[in-house]
Amino acid sequence: MDTTTMRATTAGRARRRPKTYGGDRICGHGVCETKLSRYNRNEYCFQHAPARFPRMRGEFTEEYMAKNS
């Protein structure tokens, strides 16, 4: 009879540590004193960060084109 074995290891620790961006940072907005997390790579807090819009894919509908042309 053929015997098959499987070997496994414990989960252990993650291979890489999360990036940190320095401690004791505050929001870059002039009057805001919000302390930023060391894991937050942005210069500003959420309230003062510039708006970002996701890239949209696809086509415009005929209805949209009729309204906005």
C-alpha positions as CSV (number, residue, x, y, z in Angstrom):
1,M,0.0,0.0,0.0
2,D,1.2,3.5,-0.9
3,T,1.6,5.9,2.0
4,T,1.4,9.7,1.5
5,T,2.6,12.1,4.1
6,M,2.1,15.9,4.4
7,R,4.4,18.2,6.4
8,A,3.4,21.5,7.8
9,T,5.0,24.3,9.8
10,T,3.5,26.7,12.3
11,A,2.1,30.0,11.2
12,G,4.8,31.9,13.0
13,R,5.5,35.5,12.6
14,A,4.9,37.6,9.5
15,R,8.0,37.9,7.3
16,R,8.0,41.7,7.0
17,R,7.2,44.4,9.5
18,P,4.8,47.2,8.5
19,K,6.4,50.4,7.3
20,T,6.5,53.3,9.7
21,Y,6.8,57.0,8.9
22,G,8.1,58.4,12.1
23,G,6.4,59.2,15.4
24,D,5.3,62.5,16.8
25,R,4.0,63.9,13.5
26,I,1.2,66.3,13.3
27,C,-1.1,67.3,10.4
28,G,0.5,69.6,7.8
29,H,-2.4,71.9,7.8
30,G,-1.6,75.3,9.4
31,V,-4.0,75.3,12.4
32,C,-4.7,71.5,12.8
33,E,-2.9,69.8,15.6
34,T,-4.1,66.2,15.0
35,K,-1.4,63.7,15.8
36,L,-0.7,61.3,12.8
37,S,-0.2,57.6,13.2
38,R,3.2,56.3,12.6
39,Y,1.7,54.0,10.0
40,N,0.0,56.9,8.1
41,R,2.2,57.9,5.2
42,N,0.2,61.0,4.4
43,E,1.2,64.5,5.4
44,Y,-2.3,65.5,6.4
45,C,-5.0,64.1,8.6
46,F,-8.2,62.7,7.0
47,Q,-10.0,66.0,7.5
48,H,-7.4,68.1,5.6
49,A,-6.1,65.6,3.0
50,P,-6.8,66.6,-0.6
51,A,-9.8,64.8,-2.2
52,R,-8.9,61.8,-4.3
53,F,-11.2,60.3,-6.8
54,P,-10.8,56.7,-8.0
55,R,-10.2,56.0,-11.7
56,M,-13.4,55.1,-13.3
57,R,-13.5,52.6,-16.2
58,G,-16.2,51.9,-18.7
59,E,-18.4,54.1,-20.9
60,F,-20.7,57.0,-20.3
61,T,-24.4,56.1,-20.7
62,E,-26.5,57.9,-23.3
63,E,-28.5,59.5,-20.5
64,Y,-25.4,61.0,-19.0
65,M,-24.0,62.2,-22.3
66,A,-27.4,63.9,-23.1
67,K,-27.3,65.8,-19.8
68,N,-23.7,66.8,-19.8
69,S,-22.9,67.6,-23.5
